[in-house]
Amino acid sequence: MERQIVLDTETTGLEVELGHRIIEIGCVELRNRRPTGSNVHHYFNPERAIDLGAQNVHGISEAELAAKPRFAELAKALWDYLHGAELVIHNAAFDLGFLNAEFRRAGMTQRLEEVCTIIDTLALARRLHPGQKANLDALCRRYGIDNSRREFHGALLDAQLLAEVYLAMTGGQVGLALERAPTPSAQIVATTSGAARAAGDSCQPLRVIRANAEELAAHRARLEAIAKKSGRLRWSGELE
């Protein structure tokens, strides 16, 4: 059963090499392209100041984080939750840089890229829509996804929006009714737990209908006819 985690983080600043830290993580779990409800959302005390520019983006203050756990306190459970999944991240290099730095501080010797498959939706969007804006707000507008509640960047809300954008970009499925109402931080559920298995077992895989040989031949013939008529159109794709 295919397991994907759509992930986003908020940080104290942009430069991980300058010691900036993660202050929020939001994860939305999908199995066979359907939400399981086994999501993760946490705030962290970064043990350092938040840049004003970053605070203007996400609206999270140092005072709000003072009583939150340190990343290291939840690192092992979070690692177990992510381990082995396909991670869907917008501008993946940014989030992975911060996550790997945090896990390294907590004593993990591997990087997430070594134990997870990574899908960068920013790179995907730029391939699908060259020359067009590819930020999350622009993609929500392009695919008709309601982002009206996104006054500030927030890790869980952005992960929920990104899940809908990703499904729309890769298969046309939208309207997942992902819960976007504010909820208390969830306990991290390891993928080996009964709760996670139960959530996954309740999700039925989508039916995949593939073209047969006759339909593929007709499709290619139609494309060739269009190309001859237009004199310009070139088709480089293949149906599988």
KOLDRENBA-309617 format. One line per 5 residues: number of its first residue (from 0); their letters; for each residue x, y, z of N, C-alpha, C, O. Coordinates in steps of 0.001 Angstrom, whole numbers. Example, Ala and Ser with C-alpha at 12.3 -4.5 7.8 and 13.67 -1.06 7.14 Angstrom:
<pts>
0 = as = 13190/-5690/7800/12300/-4500/7800/13200/-3300/7800/14236/-3319/8465 | 12850/-2250/7080/13670/-1060/7140/12900/30/7870/13409/1138/8039
</pts>
This chain:
<pts>
0 = merqi = 860/-1197/0/0/0/0/893/1244/0/1701/1436/909 | 741/2089/-1031/1599/3256/-1167/1325/4262/-52/177/4643/175 | 2366/4685/637/2232/5632/1745/3013/6890/1414/4219/6845/1171 | 2306/8012/1408/2927/9303/1156/2646/10228/2324/1586/10165/2947 | 3616/11092/2613/3437/12112/3642/3726/13462/3012/4842/13724/2564
5 = vldte = 2715/14316/2982/2872/15682/2487/3304/16528/3677/2640/16540/4713 | 4409/17228/3524/5094/17803/4683/5432/19265/4454/5755/19679/3341 | 5350/20046/5541/5795/21439/5495/6350/21825/6856/5959/21264/7880 | 7265/22787/6860/7841/23287/8110/7810/24812/8118/7740/25453/7069 | 7864/25373/9312/8130/26798/9501/9387/26909/10350/9657/26042/11181
10 = ttgle = 10153/27970/10143/11474/28080/10766/11705/29477/11345/10916/30397/11130 | 12792/29605/12075/13145/30896/12668/13762/31849/11654/13848/33051/11906 | 14184/31332/10528/14819/32135/9483/15107/31266/8278/14770/30082/8262 | 15722/31845/7282/15908/31136/6018/17184/30309/5933/17245/29361/5149 | 18195/30642/6713/19508/30031/6524/19794/28989/7601/20096/29332/8744
15 = velgh = 19698/27722/7229/20001/26655/8176/21472/26695/8577/21821/26333/9701 | 22331/27131/7667/23765/27183/7970/24109/28245/9009/25205/28227/9569 | 23194/29163/9272/23395/30181/10307/22755/29772/11633/22652/30579/12556 | 22330/28518/11717/21795/28009/12971/20308/28213/13163/19803/28042/14272 | 19594/28576/12107/18146/28717/12246/17513/27345/12447/18059/26326/12023
20 = riiei = 16342/27334/13108/15746/26091/13579/14297/25952/13113/13669/26923/12693 | 13787/24741/13195/12382/24469/12905/11529/24841/14113/11868/24500/15246 | 10419/25541/13869/9499/25876/14957/8131/25203/14785/7342/25159/15728 | 7850/24684/13594/6566/24020/13362/6721/22992/12249/7436/23226/11274 | 6055/21861/12397/5998/20859/11342/4559/20378/11194/3859/20160/12183
25 = gcvel = 4132/20217/9955/2803/19688/9666/2928/18582/8635/3602/18758/7619 | 2292/17449/8878/2354/16296/7975/951/15763/7723/159/15606/8652 | 653/15489/6466/-624/14887/6065/-304/13546/5415/418/13488/4420 | -843/12470/5980/-566/11139/5450/-1606/10735/4406/-2808/10892/4619 | -1126/10212/3276/-1971/9660/2229/-1593/8201/2016/-414/7849/2020
30 = rnrrp = -2597/7360/1831/-2351/5988/1400/-3174/5752/144/-4392/5926/134 | -2479/5353/-915/-3141/5199/-2204/-3926/6454/-2582/-5051/6378/-3075 | -3302/7614/-2339/-3836/8927/-2725/-5082/9322/-1951/-5841/10180/-2400 | -5301/8718/-812/-6431/9092/40/-5930/9457/1437/-5041/8784/1959 | -6484/10516/2060/-6047/10899/3403/-6472/9858/4426/-7593/9352/4384
35 = tgsnv = -5564/9543/5349/-5859/8553/6386/-6310/9191/7682/-6940/8528/8505 | -6002/10467/7886/-6277/11113/9171/-5138/10938/10160/-5157/11536/11235 | -4140/10123/9811/-2993/9921/10695/-1956/11012/10427/-869/10748/9911 | -2316/12231/10786/-1479/13398/10535/-656/13752/11768/-915/13272/12871 | 323/14587/11557/1176/15057/12656/1288/16574/12584/1499/17141/11512
40 = hhyfn = 1147/17221/13730/1323/18674/13794/1964/19022/15130/1432/18678/16186 | 3096/19698/15088/3784/20078/16320/4440/21437/16179/4914/21807/15105 | 4461/22177/17284/5286/23370/17437/6485/23005/18307/6402/22122/19160 | 7606/23701/18078/8826/23433/18843/9412/24728/19399/9324/25788/18779 | 10008/24616/20574/10813/25703/21119/12176/25645/20439/12916/24682/20641
45 = perai = 12530/26664/19626/13782/26594/18863/15025/26952/19671/16147/26791/19192 | 14828/27435/20890/15954/27821/21750/16819/28907/21121/18029/28968/21343 | 16177/29758/20336/16874/30905/19749/15817/31911/19286/14620/31625/19292 | 16287/33095/18886/15382/34149/18441/14834/33845/17044/15454/33128/16259 | 13654/34410/16755/13042/34290/15440/13283/35586/14675/13017/36671/15191
50 = dlgaq = 13782/35476/13450/13978/36666/12625/12644/37372/12391/11613/36720/12231 | 12665/38696/12373/11440/39464/12174/10801/39133/10829/9580/39021/10727 | 11629/38979/9800/11089/38648/8485/10351/37333/8487/9301/37208/7856 | 10887/36342/9194/10235/35039/9277/8929/35137/10060/7928/34525/9688 | 8944/35909/11145/7733/36053/11956/6625/36742/11168/5446/36438/11346
55 = nvhgi = 7009/37670/10299/5999/38341/9467/5343/37370/8490/4212/37592/8057 | 6049/36294/8140/5513/35297/7206/4583/34323/7916/3472/34067/7450 | 5043/33773/9061/4231/32739/9715/3466/33232/10939/2567/32536/11410 | 3789/34393/11461/3028/34960/12557/3229/34287/13897/2422/34483/14805 | 4276/33503/14048/4536/32768/15295/5592/33511/16106/6667/33822/15593
60 = seael = 5290/33795/17365/6213/34559/18205/7007/33639/19122/6633/32490/19357 | 8104/34169/19628/8934/33400/20568/8157/33082/21843/8321/32004/22414 | 7323/33999/22287/6543/33770/23510/5614/32574/23347/5427/31806/24291 | 5034/32408/22173/4116/31288/21930/4833/29938/21981/4205/28906/22218 | 6132/29948/21760/6883/28698/21676/7636/28354/22964/8236/27285/23073
65 = aakpr = 7600/29253/23921/8427/29074/25120/8144/27770/25850/9070/27150/26373 | 6897/27341/25899/6538/26124/26638/6432/24886/25744/6039/23818/26214 | 6774/25017/24479/6674/23883/23566/7890/22965/23719/8930/23403/24210 | 7775/21703/23308/8911/20784/23424/10049/21160/22473/9825/21813/21454 | 11267/20744/22814/12384/20872/21890/12255/19786/20819/11669/18730/21060
70 = faela = 12803/20053/19650/12706/19078/18556/13264/17724/18982/12694/16682/18660 | 14371/17745/19702/15026/16489/20093/14115/15595/20930/14259/14372/20912 | 13184/16194/21660/12289/15406/22502/11349/14524/21682/10902/13486/22170 | 11045/14916/20456/10122/14166/19606/10806/13604/18361/10149/13034/17489 | 12120/13766/18283/12844/13401/17067/12695/11926/16712/12448/11599/15551
75 = kalwd = 12839/11025/17689/12786/9592/17393/11399/9190/16882/11293/8456/15900 | 10346/9660/17535/8993/9329/17103/8706/9913/15726/8057/9269/14902 | 9185/11128/15472/8974/11748/14175/9740/11003/13087/9223/10803/11988 | 10969/10591/13389/11770/9819/12431/11052/8517/12067/10980/8149/10895 | 10530/7833/13066/9824/6570/12816/8577/6800/11958/8240/5964/11119
80 = ylhga = 7901/7911/12161/6695/8232/11390/7044/8482/9917/6311/8054/9025 | 8147/9167/9667/8533/9508/8304/9262/8376/7591/9209/8282/6365 | 9925/7539/8326/10820/6528/7753/10097/5652/6725/9043/5082/7008 | 10680/5558/5536/10161/4668/4506/9051/5241/3658/8640/4610/2684 | 8550/6419/3995/7441/7013/3227/7978/7776/2025/9169/8073/1938
85 = elvih = 7083/8082/1109/7383/9002/22/6993/10387/503/5817/10648/757 | 7970/11282/632/7714/12613/1162/7429/13581/26/8204/13684/-925 | 6310/14288/131/5906/15274/-867/6105/16650/-238/5424/16999/725 | 7039/17431/-783/7445/18692/-163/7587/19755/-1251/8099/19473/-2335 | 7139/20964/-965/7281/22075/-1909/8605/22783/-1617/8814/23295/-517
90 = naafd = 9484/22808/-2598/10863/23289/-2410/11560/22404/-1383/11951/22852/-305 | 11702/21143/-1749/12135/20112/-810/13509/20389/-205/13741/20056/957 | 14416/20984/-958/15765/21213/-447/15751/22054/827/16548/21829/1737 | 14841/23019/884/14761/23891/2065/14350/23089/3298/15058/23095/4305 | 13220/22404/3226/12721/21665/4394/13662/20521/4784/13891/20283/5970
95 = lgfln = 14203/19820/3796/15111/18711/4102/16377/19210/4778/16899/18556/5681 | 16870/20356/4350/18058/20914/5000/17834/21150/6488/18690/20826/7311 | 16677/21716/6828/16359/21979/8225/16079/20681/8986/16555/20502/10108 | 15311/19782/8381/14986/18521/9057/16242/17695/9316/16414/17157/10410 | 17104/17591/8338/18329/16810/8536/19210/17422/9617/19842/16700/10388
100 = aefrr = 19253/18747/9674/20039/19413/10717/19458/19124/12101/20202/18876/13050 | 18131/19155/12216/17496/18875/13504/17697/17413/13917/18007/17133/15074 | 17522/16498/12987/17725/15087/13312/19186/14814/13675/19470/14002/14556 | 20098/15487/13000/21520/15311/13315/21808/15789/14735/22560/15139/15462 | 21227/16904/15135/21404/17382/16509/20863/16373/17520/21368/16261/18636
105 = agmtq = 19827/15642/17107/19199/14665/18009/19898/13309/17977/19462/12369/18640 | 20982/13206/17208/21771/11974/17216/21520/11020/16069/22113/9942/16036 | 20640/11385/15103/20411/10530/13945/21575/10678/12966/21999/11796/12671 | 22079/9587/12476/23247/9633/11591/22873/9593/10115/23705/9914/9266 | 21645/9209/9789/21207/9174/8401/20436/10436/8044/19923/11144/8910
110 = rleev = 20370/10698/6730/19537/11789/6222/18217/11216/5744/18125/10032/5417 | 17198/12060/5704/15887/11591/5264/15926/11064/3834/15211/10117/3504 | 16760/11671/2975/16853/11212/1596/17336/9772/1496/17113/9112/482 | 17994/9283/2536/18513/7919/2519/17469/6892/2923/17639/5703/2652 | 16389/7328/3566/15374/6380/4044/13982/6684/3480/13032/5949/3749
115 = ctiid = 13862/7748/2711/12577/8136/2119/12781/8506/651/13868/8919/246 | 11724/8353/-131/11696/8897/-1488/11165/10325/-1406/10241/10606/-643 | 11753/11224/-2194/11380/12633/-2114/10739/13082/-3423/11283/12838/-4500 | 9581/13740/-3331/8940/14394/-4469/8922/15889/-4190/8341/16332/-3199 | 9556/16666/-5057/9585/18121/-4914/8484/18705/-5805/8617/18713/-7028
120 = tlala = 7410/19188/-5203/6297/19710/-5988/6626/21033/-6669/5972/21400/-7645 | 7629/21757/-6171/8050/22980/-6853/8668/22626/-8204/8341/23238/-9221 | 9564/21635/-8211/10173/21193/-9472/9113/20621/-10406/9152/20851/-11614 | 8164/19874/-9839/7094/19299/-10645/6251/20384/-11287/5928/20299/-12472 | 5890/21407/-10518/5068/22505/-11034/5798/23268/-12133/5180/23691/-13110
125 = rrlhp = 7097/23444/-11980/7859/24173/-13001/7963/23375/-14296/8027/23955/-15380 | 7980/22053/-14189/7978/21232/-15406/6611/21288/-16090/6529/21364/-17316 | 5541/21251/-15295/4199/21235/-15861/3777/22604/-16392/3036/22694/-17370 | 4257/23680/-15736/3817/25032/-16097/5034/25948/-16244/5211/26869/-15447 | 5869/25705/-17249/7094/26504/-17400/6782/27988/-17577/5869/28372/-18307
130 = gqkan = 7570/28805/-16885/7402/30250/-16994/6284/30819/-16149/6095/32036/-16124 | 5532/29972/-15453/4427/30430/-14616/4831/30428/-13135/5761/29725/-12740 | 4126/31220/-12328/4388/31214/-10892/4122/29819/-10330/3156/29158/-10711 | 4983/29387/-9430/4868/28032/-8900/4804/28000/-7385/5025/26949/-6784 | 4503/29147/-6742/4354/29107/-5289/3010/28487/-4936/2172/28282/-5814
135 = ldalc = 2800/28190/-3663/1603/27462/-3254/328/28246/-3541/-662/27663/-3983 | 330/29552/-3299/-861/30356/-3572/-1214/30325/-5060/-2380/30175/-5425 | -198/30467/-5912/-443/30450/-7353/-990/29104/-7803/-1874/29051/-8658 | -476/28017/-7238/-947/26686/-7617/-2368/26435/-7120/-3158/25778/-7798 | -2693/26955/-5943/-4074/26842/-5465/-5025/27544/-6419/-6087/27011/-6738
140 = rrygi = -4656/28738/-6878/-5504/29447/-7838/-5623/28671/-9146/-6708/28568/-9718 | -4509/28128/-9614/-4507/27403/-10893/-5434/26189/-10841/-6129/25894/-11813 | -5444/25484/-9702/-6208/24247/-9602/-7537/24413/-8864/-8202/23427/-8546 | -7923/25667/-8594/-9222/25918/-7995/-9352/25424/-6566/-10417/24951/-6169 | -8284/25526/-5790/-8286/25052/-4402/-8413/26258/-3476/-7657/27220/-3602
145 = dnsrr = -9353/26210/-2559/-9645/27330/-1671/-8533/27506/-640/-8334/26650/222 | -7812/28618/-735/-6764/28929/232/-7065/30220/982/-6150/30912/1429 | -8352/30545/1121/-8753/31823/1707/-8355/31953/3175/-8271/33066/3694 | -8113/30839/3843/-7733/30893/5263/-6232/31097/5452/-5758/31167/6586 | -5495/31191/4381/-4037/31269/4473/-3570/32726/4602/-2923/33263/3703
150 = efhga = -3908/33351/5731/-3437/34708/5981/-1947/34698/6319/-1200/35585/5906 | -1530/33694/7066/-116/33466/7358/249/32073/6861/-618/31220/6671 | 1544/31857/6654/2015/30507/6375/1886/29697/7661/2234/30181/8738 | 1394/28481/7554/1311/27571/8693/1600/26172/8198/1108/25781/7140 | 2393/25405/8942/2878/24128/8432/1748/23141/8140/1750/22502/7088
155 = lldaq = 783/23007/9052/-275/22024/8831/-1222/22472/7722/-1559/21682/6840 | -1652/23729/7756/-2534/24227/6700/-1854/24127/5343/-2478/23712/4367 | -582/24504/5271/124/24451/3994/293/23015/3513/223/22757/2311 | 516/22073/4434/612/20669/4040/-725/20166/3501/-756/19395/2542 | -1829/20598/4112/-3155/20197/3641/-3438/20756/2248/-3949/20049/1380
160 = llaev = -3101/22032/2042/-3278/22635/725/-2385/21960/-304/-2811/21687/-1426 | -1140/21692/88/-202/21069/-839/-654/19664/-1227/-442/19239/-2362 | -1272/18943/-299/-1788/17611/-629/-2818/17709/-1744/-2804/16902/-2674 | -3708/18687/-1660/-4716/18854/-2698/-4086/19292/-4021/-4479/18820/-5088 | -3112/20191/-3944/-2416/20631/-5154/-1692/19457/-5810/-1769/19273/-7024
165 = ylamt = -996/18672/-5007/-237/17542/-5549/-1158/16540/-6244/-852/16074/-7341 | -2268/16212/-5619/-3199/15264/-6230/-3793/15825/-7517/-4009/15087/-8479 | -4056/17125/-7535/-4576/17748/-8758/-3527/17736/-9863/-3856/17483/-11022 | -2274/18005/-9523/-1212/18035/-10520/-919/16656/-11100/-539/16535/-12264 | -1095/15625/-10291/-660/14288/-10710/-1790/13354/-11105/-1538/12229/-11535
170 = ggqvg = -3037/13804/-10966/-4108/12893/-11352/-5464/13517/-11455/-6440/12834/-11765 | -5551/14828/-11197/-6819/15513/-11333/-7756/15355/-10158/-8879/15856/-10205 | -7328/14667/-9093/-8210/14470/-7942/-8112/15653/-7003/-7025/15978/-6527 | -9236/16302/-6729/-9274/17433/-5800/-10460/17234/-4874/-11172/16234/-4964 | -10666/18197/-3979/-11828/18145/-3098/-11762/16994/-2121/-12730/16248/-1981
175 = laler = -10626/16833/-1434/-10477/15726/-497/-11175/15981/826/-11246/15090/1673 | -11690/17184/1011/-12314/17555/2291/-11334/17357/3434/-11702/16872/4504 | -10079/17737/3198/-9085/17667/4264/-9449/18680/5337/-9767/19829/5031 | -9403/18259/6579/-9799/19125/7693/-8786/20237/7849/-7594/19981/8017 | -9268/21502/7794/-8367/22628/7943/-8688/23461/9170/-8067/24502/9386
180 = aptps = -9636/23029/9972/-9945/23770/11191/-8805/23607/12180/-8180/22547/12225 | -8512/24649/12988/-7434/24523/13962/-7681/23344/14887/-8786/23182/15403 | -6666/22523/15101/-6764/21373/15988/-5574/21357/16916/-4519/21877/16555 | -5702/20772/18114/-4559/20682/19011/-3486/19809/18405/-3771/18946/17576 | -2245/20033/18819/-1139/19247/18294/-1387/17775/18544/-1716/17362/19656
185 = aqiva = -1222/16984/17484/-1454/15543/17593/-241/14848/18168/885/15328/18038 | -480/13708/18810/623/12870/19212/1175/12190/17969/408/11768/17104 | 2486/12078/17871/3083/11397/16727/2754/9924/16816/2938/9305/17864 | 2264/9353/15718/1903/7945/15675/2902/7230/14786/2966/7514/13590 | 3674/6320/15329/4621/5556/14527/3853/4697/13545/2742/4255/13835
190 = ttsga = 4448/4458/12374/3734/3733/11329/3491/2285/11698/2671/1621/11065 | 4185/1777/12708/3981/390/13106/2878/246/14137/2576/-867/14567 | 2269/1361/14541/1253/1293/15585/-59/767/15040/-314/846/13838 | -880/240/15903/-2185/-244/15494/-3036/865/14936/-3797/645/13994 | -2923/2088/15510/-3737/3200/15033/-3411/3528/13594/-4307/3775/12786
195 = araag = -2114/3532/13269/-1723/3855/11903/-2168/2771/10953/-2614/3074/9847 | -2062/1504/11352/-2495/416/10478/-3996/467/10265/-4484/233/9159 | -4726/773/11327/-6178/833/11192/-6594/1932/10241/-7500/1752/9427 | -5916/3099/10348/-6245/4202/9455/-5957/3820/8021/-6746/4126/7127 | -4829/3150/7786/-4478/2758/6435/-5394/1695/5891/-5742/1729/4710
200 = dscqp = -5805/725/6738/-6648/-359/6264/-8012/112/5811/-8662/-554/5006 | -8462/1270/6322/-9791/1749/5991/-9830/2447/4642/-10907/2785/4153 | -8654/2669/4026/-8593/3396/2772/-8513/2416/1611/-7543/1665/1507 | -9506/2410/744/-9518/1525/-396/-8709/2139/-1534/-8819/3338/-1788 | -7898/1335/-2222/-7116/1880/-3330/-8008/2338/-4479/-9057/1752/-4747
205 = lrvir = -7567/3397/-5147/-8312/3864/-6302/-8183/2875/-7447/-7124/2279/-7642 | -9255/2699/-8203/-9226/1818/-9352/-8445/2489/-10474/-8720/3640/-10814 | -7488/1796/-11045/-6680/2316/-12145/-7144/1657/-13431/-7108/432/-13543 | -7576/2444/-14398/-8023/1929/-15691/-6985/2321/-16730/-6754/3509/-16957 | -6357/1336/-17366/-5320/1594/-18350/-5857/1336/-19758/-6723/484/-19960
210 = anaee = -5329/2086/-20727/-5739/1896/-22114/-5207/568/-22627/-4106/146/-22274 | -6023/-102/-23487/-5539/-1329/-24107/-4767/-994/-25385/-4649/175/-25753 | -4243/-2018/-26059/-3394/-1802/-27231/-4142/-1091/-28343/-3585/-210/-28999 | -5402/-1460/-28567/-6197/-832/-29619/-6435/645/-29334/-6363/1483/-30232 | -6722/954/-28065/-6957/2350/-27688/-5686/3180/-27801/-5733/4336/-28219
215 = laahr = -4541/2590/-27426/-3265/3295/-27561/-2959/3600/-29020/-2513/4701/-29345 | -3198/2625/-29907/-2949/2832/-31327/-3830/3946/-31875/-3367/4786/-32648 | -5103/3955/-31475/-6017/5000/-31927/-5592/6370/-31405/-5688/7378/-32104 | -5119/6380/-30161/-4646/7628/-29554/-3463/8199/-30336/-3441/9389/-30653 | -2481/7352/-30646/-1295/7815/-31381/-1668/8271/-32793/-1136/9261/-33293
220 = arlea = -2589/7539/-33431/-3016/7933/-34777/-3684/9299/-34750/-3471/10117/-35645 | -4482/9543/-33736/-5150/10832/-33612/-4145/11954/-33415/-4285/13024/-34007 | -3132/11718/-32589/-2108/12731/-32358/-1321/13029/-33627/-993/14184/-33899 | -1015/11985/-34412/-289/12189/-35664/-1118/13014/-36643/-582/13863/-37355 | -2429/12764/-36679/-3307/13527/-37564/-3352/14993/-37156/-3334/15884/-38006
225 = iakks = -3411/15237/-35845/-3416/16615/-35344/-2113/17314/-35695/-2111/18475/-36106 | -988/16588/-35529/324/17170/-35811/455/17546/-37279/990/18608/-37598 | -28/16686/-38182/54/16976/-39615/-788/18187/-39975/-386/19029/-40777 | -1984/18258/-39357/-2889/19352/-39673/-2368/20689/-39169/-2481/21708/-39850 | -1792/20676/-37959/-1314/21932/-37370/29/22337/-37941/332/23525/-38054
230 = grlrw = 833/21349/-38301/2173/21641/-38791/3124/22083/-37713/4289/22359/-38000 | 2662/22162/-36466/3509/22664/-35379/3527/21745/-34170/4546/21627/-33490 | 2408/21099/-33899/2281/20339/-32664/3194/19131/-32658/3234/18380/-33632 | 3917/18936/-31594/4762/17766/-31415/4370/17092/-30122/4190/17758/-29102 | 4239/15799/-30152/3831/15031/-28971/5024/14212/-28498/5589/13422/-29254
235 = sgele = 5399/14408/-27244/6541/13674/-26703/6145/12732/-25589/7000/12022/-25060 | 4856/12701/-25209/4419/11863/-24105/4053/10467/-24558/3836/10221/-25744 | 3986/9550/-23598/3561/8176/-23851/2590/7766/-22775/2803/8066/-21601 | 1523/7084/-23154/614/6525/-22174/1189/5228/-21663/1820/4482/-22413 | 975/4954/-20382/1462/3710/-19816/268/2848/-19454/439/1736/-18953
</pts>
